[in-house]
Every structure is written in C-alpha cells, then in structure tokens.
Amino acid sequence: MDHEERSILEATSVSLSSVVARIRAEYVEMPGLALTVAQAARFWSLNPSALEQLFSILVDDGFLLRDKTGAYRRP
C-alpha cells in the first residue's frame, strides 16, 4: 500500500488491521458473498483504490479469490 492509500485510511481514522478484520468478518458471516471493488467500496464506504490493495492482501493470504467476473469471494 503506498503513502497516498495509507493517508486515505488514516484520514478516516481507521487502522489497516481493523479494516482487514472487518472485511474478513463480513465474508465469514455471509457465505457466498461476492463483491466487485465498486460494490465493496459502497458497502464499506471505502476508497476503491484502497480496497483494491486490501483485496490484494486478502488474495495473497489465500482468504479471498478473484473470480472471472471480477468479484472477490471466498475460495
């Protein structure tokens, strides 16, 4: 995550770890949840470019995958 994206999260007084935890919790609580970046940005009221980075972290961790439609979901 670059400086600008960190600033976006800091400007909203939200820590990176709490946002990642919140996203993980939503996916665990709602089996079958599949969101595009645009949908997730509206759902969590976050900047789309910051969400792309957060989703990248979750994909790298093996928690999410990006399907052929561009939605992020649990494997």
N, CA, C and O atoms as a Tinker XYZ file with bonds, in Angstrom:
   300  protein
     1  N      0.858000   -1.166000    0.000000    73     2
     2  CA     0.000000    0.000000    0.000000    64     1     3
     3  C      0.905000    1.229000    0.000000    63     2     4     5
     4  O      1.814000    1.328000    0.824000    81     3
     5  N      0.665000    2.155000   -0.906000    73     3     6
     6  CA     1.528000    3.333000   -0.987000    64     5     7
     7  C      1.087000    4.413000    0.004000    63     6     8     9
     8  O      0.078000    4.276000    0.694000    81     7
     9  N      1.872000    5.484000    0.050000    73     7    10
    10  CA     1.634000    6.560000    1.019000    64     9    11
    11  C      0.244000    7.172000    0.858000    63    10    12    13
    12  O     -0.439000    7.434000    1.849000    81    11
    13  N     -0.170000    7.396000   -0.369000    73    11    14
    14  CA    -1.483000    8.011000   -0.615000    64    13    15
    15  C     -2.612000    7.137000   -0.069000    63    14    16    17
    16  O     -3.548000    7.639000    0.552000    81    15
    17  N     -2.516000    5.823000   -0.304000    73    15    18
    18  CA    -3.563000    4.921000    0.158000    64    17    19
    19  C     -3.566000    4.828000    1.681000    63    18    20    21
    20  O     -4.632000    4.745000    2.292000    81    19
    21  N     -2.386000    4.842000    2.302000    73    19    22
    22  CA    -2.333000    4.843000    3.763000    64    21    23
    23  C     -2.962000    6.120000    4.301000    63    22    24    25
    24  O     -3.665000    6.098000    5.311000    81    23
    25  N     -2.707000    7.230000    3.621000    73    23    26
    26  CA    -3.281000    8.507000    4.049000    64    25    27
    27  C     -4.797000    8.476000    3.984000    63    26    28    29
    28  O     -5.475000    9.045000    4.840000    81    27
    29  N     -5.326000    7.812000    2.966000    73    27    30
    30  CA    -6.778000    7.692000    2.823000    64    29    31
    31  C     -7.352000    6.978000    4.038000    63    30    32    33
    32  O     -8.340000    7.426000    4.619000    81    31
    33  N     -6.728000    5.860000    4.424000    73    31    34
    34  CA    -7.207000    5.125000    5.575000    64    33    35
    35  C     -7.011000    5.907000    6.862000    63    34    36    37
    36  O     -7.888000    5.910000    7.726000    81    35
    37  N     -5.867000    6.571000    6.999000    73    35    38
    38  CA    -5.603000    7.356000    8.197000    64    37    39
    39  C     -6.567000    8.535000    8.300000    63    38    40    41
    40  O     -6.982000    8.911000    9.396000    81    39
    41  N     -6.919000    9.110000    7.161000    73    39    42
    42  CA    -7.827000   10.258000    7.159000    64    41    43
    43  C     -9.203000    9.875000    7.680000    63    42    44    45
    44  O     -9.925000   10.720000    8.209000    81    43
    45  N     -9.568000    8.619000    7.535000    73    43    46
    46  CA   -10.862000    8.173000    8.040000    64    45    47
    47  C    -10.753000    7.614000    9.455000    63    46    48    49
    48  O    -11.715000    7.056000    9.982000    81    47
    49  N     -9.582000    7.764000   10.067000    73    47    50
    50  CA    -9.329000    7.300000   11.440000    64    49    51
    51  C     -9.575000    5.814000   11.604000    63    50    52    53
    52  O    -10.068000    5.367000   12.640000    81    51
    53  N     -9.237000    5.065000   10.598000    73    51    54
    54  CA    -9.428000    3.623000   10.638000    64    53    55
    55  C     -8.081000    2.960000   10.401000    63    54    56    57
    56  O     -7.370000    3.318000    9.462000    81    55
    57  N     -7.725000    2.005000   11.234000    73    55    58
    58  CA    -6.456000    1.318000   11.039000    64    57    59
    59  C     -6.601000    0.218000    9.993000    63    58    60    61
    60  O     -7.677000   -0.351000    9.807000    81    59
    61  N     -5.505000   -0.063000    9.324000    73    59    62
    62  CA    -5.492000   -1.092000    8.292000    64    61    63
    63  C     -5.945000   -2.432000    8.862000    63    62    64    65
    64  O     -6.753000   -3.127000    8.245000    81    63
    65  N     -5.433000   -2.796000   10.028000    73    63    66
    66  CA    -5.788000   -4.098000   10.597000    64    65    67
    67  C     -7.275000   -4.185000   10.939000    63    66    68    69
    68  O     -7.878000   -5.247000   10.784000    81    67
    69  N     -7.871000   -3.095000   11.399000    73    67    70
    70  CA    -9.304000   -3.151000   11.725000    64    69    71
    71  C    -10.149000   -3.251000   10.458000    63    70    72    73
    72  O    -11.198000   -3.897000   10.467000    81    71
    73  N     -9.710000   -2.625000    9.375000    73    71    74
    74  CA   -10.452000   -2.721000    8.113000    64    73    75
    75  C    -10.358000   -4.142000    7.562000    63    74    76    77
    76  O    -11.359000   -4.710000    7.125000    81    75
    77  N     -9.156000   -4.712000    7.586000    73    75    78
    78  CA    -8.983000   -6.085000    7.110000    64    77    79
    79  C     -9.814000   -7.041000    7.964000    63    78    80    81
    80  O    -10.455000   -7.948000    7.434000    81    79
    81  N     -9.807000   -6.845000    9.274000    73    79    82
    82  CA   -10.607000   -7.695000   10.170000    64    81    83
    83  C    -12.096000   -7.564000    9.867000    63    82    84    85
    84  O    -12.828000   -8.553000    9.885000    81    83
    85  N    -12.536000   -6.348000    9.590000    73    83    86
    86  CA   -13.949000   -6.116000    9.273000    64    85    87
    87  C    -14.344000   -6.816000    7.971000    63    86    88    89
    88  O    -15.407000   -7.431000    7.888000    81    87
    89  N    -13.484000   -6.717000    6.960000    73    87    90
    90  CA   -13.762000   -7.370000    5.684000    64    89    91
    91  C    -13.799000   -8.888000    5.867000    63    90    92    93
    92  O    -14.704000   -9.556000    5.369000    81    91
    93  N    -12.810000   -9.427000    6.585000    73    91    94
    94  CA   -12.792000  -10.870000    6.855000    64    93    95
    95  C    -14.077000  -11.311000    7.564000    63    94    96    97
    96  O    -14.680000  -12.317000    7.192000    81    95
    97  N    -14.486000  -10.564000    8.573000    73    95    98
    98  CA   -15.684000  -10.916000    9.341000    64    97    99
    99  C    -16.928000  -10.936000    8.462000    63    98   100   101
   100  O    -17.760000  -11.835000    8.589000    81    99
   101  N    -17.064000   -9.960000    7.578000    73    99   102
   102  CA   -18.236000   -9.916000    6.690000    64   101   103
   103  C    -18.272000  -11.137000    5.779000    63   102   104   105
   104  O    -19.330000  -11.733000    5.576000    81   103
   105  N    -17.114000  -11.509000    5.229000    73   103   106
   106  CA   -17.066000  -12.675000    4.346000    64   105   107
   107  C    -17.355000  -13.966000    5.108000    63   106   108   109
   108  O    -17.986000  -14.872000    4.563000    81   107
   109  N    -16.907000  -14.064000    6.353000    73   107   110
   110  CA   -17.181000  -15.255000    7.160000    64   109   111
   111  C    -18.649000  -15.312000    7.550000    63   110   112   113
   112  O    -19.260000  -16.380000    7.523000    81   111
   113  N    -19.217000  -14.169000    7.913000    73   111   114
   114  CA   -20.615000  -14.125000    8.350000    64   113   115
   115  C    -21.615000  -14.300000    7.209000    63   114   116   117
   116  O    -22.758000  -14.696000    7.435000    81   115
   117  N    -21.183000  -14.003000    5.988000    73   115   118
   118  CA   -22.092000  -14.092000    4.839000    64   117   119
   119  C    -21.525000  -15.037000    3.783000    63   118   120   121
   120  O    -20.966000  -14.588000    2.783000    81   119
   121  N    -21.667000  -16.343000    4.003000    73   119   122
   122  CA   -21.172000  -17.293000    2.995000    64   121   123
   123  C    -21.780000  -16.985000    1.626000    63   122   124   125
   124  O    -22.969000  -16.688000    1.514000    81   123
   125  N    -20.969000  -17.059000    0.620000    73   123   126
   126  CA   -21.442000  -16.773000   -0.728000    64   125   127
   127  C    -21.294000  -15.317000   -1.140000    63   126   128   129
   128  O    -21.584000  -14.961000   -2.282000    81   127
   129  N    -20.842000  -14.469000   -0.211000    73   127   130
   130  CA   -20.646000  -13.055000   -0.535000    64   129   131
   131  C    -19.601000  -12.925000   -1.638000    63   130   132   133
   132  O    -18.508000  -13.481000   -1.531000    81   131
   133  N    -19.932000  -12.204000   -2.680000    73   131   134
   134  CA   -19.020000  -11.953000   -3.799000    64   133   135
   135  C    -19.227000  -10.502000   -4.222000    63   134   136   137
   136  O    -20.297000  -10.131000   -4.704000    81   135
   137  N    -18.196000   -9.692000   -4.035000    73   135   138
   138  CA   -18.296000   -8.263000   -4.321000    64   137   139
   139  C    -17.204000   -7.806000   -5.273000    63   138   140   141
   140  O    -16.054000   -8.234000   -5.170000    81   139
   141  N    -17.576000   -6.934000   -6.197000    73   139   142
   142  CA   -16.577000   -6.253000   -7.010000    64   141   143
   143  C    -15.987000   -5.124000   -6.158000    63   142   144   145
   144  O    -16.502000   -4.812000   -5.084000    81   143
   145  N    -14.920000   -4.527000   -6.643000    73   143   146
   146  CA   -14.323000   -3.406000   -5.911000    64   145   147
   147  C    -15.341000   -2.280000   -5.747000    63   146   148   149
   148  O    -15.455000   -1.704000   -4.665000    81   147
   149  N    -16.079000   -1.962000   -6.805000    73   147   150
   150  CA   -17.069000   -0.880000   -6.738000    64   149   151
   151  C    -18.157000   -1.195000   -5.709000    63   150   152   153
   152  O    -18.549000   -0.322000   -4.935000    81   151
   153  N    -18.641000   -2.427000   -5.698000    73   151   154
   154  CA   -19.668000   -2.812000   -4.725000    64   153   155
   155  C    -19.123000   -2.752000   -3.298000    63   154   156   157
   156  O    -19.791000   -2.258000   -2.389000    81   155
   157  N    -17.912000   -3.256000   -3.114000    73   155   158
   158  CA   -17.294000   -3.259000   -1.791000    64   157   159
   159  C    -17.033000   -1.837000   -1.297000    63   158   160   161
   160  O    -17.187000   -1.552000   -0.109000    81   159
   161  N    -16.641000   -0.953000   -2.201000    73   159   162
   162  CA   -16.403000    0.443000   -1.827000    64   161   163
   163  C    -17.677000    1.078000   -1.268000    63   162   164   165
   164  O    -17.635000    1.815000   -0.283000    81   163
   165  N    -18.802000    0.783000   -1.907000    73   163   166
   166  CA   -20.081000    1.303000   -1.401000    64   165   167
   167  C    -20.479000    0.615000   -0.098000    63   166   168   169
   168  O    -20.946000    1.267000    0.835000    81   167
   169  N    -20.295000   -0.694000   -0.035000    73   167   170
   170  CA   -20.699000   -1.483000    1.127000    64   169   171
   171  C    -19.945000   -1.052000    2.391000    63   170   172   173
   172  O    -20.539000   -0.925000    3.462000    81   171
   173  N    -18.618000   -0.825000    2.255000    73   171   174
   174  CA   -17.800000   -0.467000    3.422000    64   173   175
   175  C    -17.437000    1.013000    3.469000    63   174   176   177
   176  O    -16.685000    1.432000    4.348000    81   175
   177  N    -17.948000    1.798000    2.556000    73   175   178
   178  CA   -17.654000    3.242000    2.500000    64   177   179
   179  C    -16.154000    3.511000    2.494000    63   178   180   181
   180  O    -15.644000    4.311000    3.279000    81   179
   181  N    -15.460000    2.820000    1.585000    73   179   182
   182  CA   -14.010000    2.978000    1.454000    64   181   183
   183  C    -13.649000    3.389000    0.043000    63   182   184   185
   184  O    -14.425000    3.194000   -0.893000    81   183
   185  N    -12.477000    3.953000   -0.100000    73   183   186
   186  CA   -11.951000    4.358000   -1.384000    64   185   187
   187  C    -11.667000    3.118000   -2.243000    63   186   188   189
   188  O    -11.037000    2.176000   -1.760000    81   187
   189  N    -12.118000    3.098000   -3.504000    73   187   190
   190  CA   -11.886000    1.925000   -4.352000    64   189   191
   191  C    -10.413000    1.552000   -4.519000    63   190   192   193
   192  O    -10.089000    0.364000   -4.537000    81   191
   193  N     -9.522000    2.517000   -4.641000    73   191   194
   194  CA    -8.112000    2.162000   -4.820000    64   193   195
   195  C     -7.533000    1.537000   -3.555000    63   194   196   197
   196  O     -6.700000    0.635000   -3.641000    81   195
   197  N     -7.959000    1.998000   -2.390000    73   195   198
   198  CA    -7.521000    1.384000   -1.134000    64   197   199
   199  C     -8.081000   -0.033000   -1.025000    63   198   200   201
   200  O     -7.390000   -0.938000   -0.557000    81   199
   201  N     -9.335000   -0.231000   -1.456000    73   199   202
   202  CA    -9.942000   -1.565000   -1.415000    64   201   203
   203  C     -9.216000   -2.531000   -2.328000    63   202   204   205
   204  O     -9.046000   -3.699000   -1.980000    81   203
   205  N     -8.785000   -2.069000   -3.484000    73   203   206
   206  CA    -8.020000   -2.945000   -4.377000    64   205   207
   207  C     -6.785000   -3.471000   -3.666000    63   206   208   209
   208  O     -6.444000   -4.647000   -3.792000    81   207
   209  N     -6.112000   -2.601000   -2.916000    73   207   210
   210  CA    -4.927000   -3.013000   -2.170000    64   209   211
   211  C     -5.305000   -3.985000   -1.042000    63   210   212   213
   212  O     -4.617000   -4.981000   -0.819000    81   211
   213  N     -6.386000   -3.692000   -0.344000    73   211   214
   214  CA    -6.829000   -4.586000    0.734000    64   213   215
   215  C     -7.220000   -5.951000    0.186000    63   214   216   217
   216  O     -6.867000   -6.978000    0.767000    81   215
   217  N     -7.948000   -5.971000   -0.929000    73   215   218
   218  CA    -8.317000   -7.241000   -1.544000    64   217   219
   219  C     -7.069000   -7.999000   -1.992000    63   218   220   221
   220  O     -7.016000   -9.225000   -1.886000    81   219
   221  N     -6.080000   -7.288000   -2.485000    73   219   222
   222  CA    -4.829000   -7.921000   -2.899000    64   221   223
   223  C     -4.165000   -8.635000   -1.719000    63   222   224   225
   224  O     -3.653000   -9.745000   -1.865000    81   223
   225  N     -4.176000   -7.993000   -0.554000    73   223   226
   226  CA    -3.627000   -8.603000    0.658000    64   225   227
   227  C     -4.390000   -9.884000    0.992000    63   226   228   229
   228  O     -3.787000  -10.911000    1.304000    81   227
   229  N     -5.716000   -9.815000    0.923000    73   227   230
   230  CA    -6.547000  -10.968000    1.273000    64   229   231
   231  C     -6.421000  -12.096000    0.249000    63   230   232   233
   232  O     -6.528000  -13.268000    0.612000    81   231
   233  N     -6.197000  -11.764000   -1.010000    73   231   234
   234  CA    -5.965000  -12.782000   -2.037000    64   233   235
   235  C     -4.596000  -13.427000   -1.796000    63   234   236   237
   236  O     -4.468000  -14.650000   -1.847000    81   235
   237  N     -3.582000  -12.610000   -1.534000    73   235   238
   238  CA    -2.240000  -13.142000   -1.265000    64   237   239
   239  C     -2.229000  -14.063000   -0.051000    63   238   240   241
   240  O     -1.475000  -15.035000   -0.013000    81   239
   241  N     -3.066000  -13.758000    0.943000    73   239   242
   242  CA    -3.186000  -14.590000    2.148000    64   241   243
   243  C     -3.989000  -15.868000    1.902000    63   242   244   245
   244  O     -4.010000  -16.759000    2.751000    81   243
   245  N     -4.654000  -15.961000    0.737000    73   243   246
   246  CA    -5.473000  -17.125000    0.437000    64   245   247
   247  C     -6.867000  -17.056000    1.039000    63   246   248   249
   248  O     -7.620000  -18.028000    0.984000    81   247
   249  N     -7.216000  -15.900000    1.616000    73   247   250
   250  CA    -8.540000  -15.757000    2.229000    64   249   251
   251  C     -9.615000  -15.526000    1.174000    63   250   252   253
   252  O    -10.729000  -16.034000    1.305000    81   251
   253  N     -9.291000  -14.763000    0.128000    73   251   254
   254  CA   -10.226000  -14.481000   -0.966000    64   253   255
   255  C     -9.613000  -14.890000   -2.293000    63   254   256   257
   256  O     -8.405000  -15.099000   -2.403000    81   255
   257  N    -10.461000  -14.997000   -3.282000    73   255   258
   258  CA   -10.005000  -15.136000   -4.661000    64   257   259
   259  C    -10.831000  -14.198000   -5.527000    63   258   260   261
   260  O    -11.941000  -13.807000   -5.166000    81   259
   261  N    -10.277000  -13.849000   -6.658000    73   259   262
   262  CA   -10.998000  -13.007000   -7.619000    64   261   263
   263  C    -11.514000  -13.920000   -8.717000    63   262   264   265
   264  O    -10.727000  -14.591000   -9.384000    81   263
   265  N    -12.826000  -13.954000   -8.913000    73   263   266
   266  CA   -13.392000  -14.835000   -9.916000    64   265   267
   267  C    -13.375000  -14.187000  -11.301000    63   266   268   269
   268  O    -12.943000  -13.046000  -11.462000    81   267
   269  N    -13.850000  -14.932000  -12.288000    73   267   270
   270  CA   -13.781000  -14.459000  -13.670000    64   269   271
   271  C    -14.654000  -13.235000  -13.934000    63   270   272   273
   272  O    -14.462000  -12.550000  -14.939000    81   271
   273  N    -15.603000  -12.952000  -13.056000    73   271   274
   274  CA   -16.451000  -11.758000  -13.209000    64   273   275
   275  C    -15.823000  -10.521000  -12.565000    63   274   276   277
   276  O    -16.330000   -9.409000  -12.714000    81   275
   277  N    -14.701000  -10.728000  -11.839000    73   275   278
   278  CA   -14.044000   -9.625000  -11.163000    64   277   279
   279  C    -14.491000   -9.450000   -9.721000    63   278   280   281
   280  O    -14.063000   -8.518000   -9.040000    81   279
   281  N    -15.356000  -10.350000   -9.256000    73   279   282
   282  CA   -15.819000  -10.275000   -7.863000    64   281   283
   283  C    -14.851000  -11.029000   -6.959000    63   282   284   285
   284  O    -14.220000  -12.005000   -7.367000    81   283
   285  N    -14.752000  -10.555000   -5.737000    73   283   286
   286  CA   -13.911000  -11.200000   -4.730000    64   285   287
   287  C    -14.805000  -12.029000   -3.827000    63   286   288   289
   288  O    -15.823000  -11.550000   -3.328000    81   287
   289  N    -14.407000  -13.297000   -3.621000    73   287   290
   290  CA   -15.194000  -14.232000   -2.827000    64   289   291
   291  C    -14.268000  -15.205000   -2.125000    63   290   292   293
   292  O    -13.072000  -15.264000   -2.411000    81   291
   293  N    -14.831000  -15.964000   -1.209000    73   291   294
   294  CA   -14.066000  -16.998000   -0.514000    64   293   295
   295  C    -13.798000  -18.153000   -1.479000    63   294   296   297
   296  O    -14.630000  -18.450000   -2.336000    81   295
   297  N    -12.647000  -18.802000   -1.345000    73   295   298
   298  CA   -12.349000  -19.970000   -2.221000    64   297   299
   299  C    -13.285000  -21.130000   -1.950000    63   298   300
   300  O    -13.174000  -22.176000   -2.590000    81   299
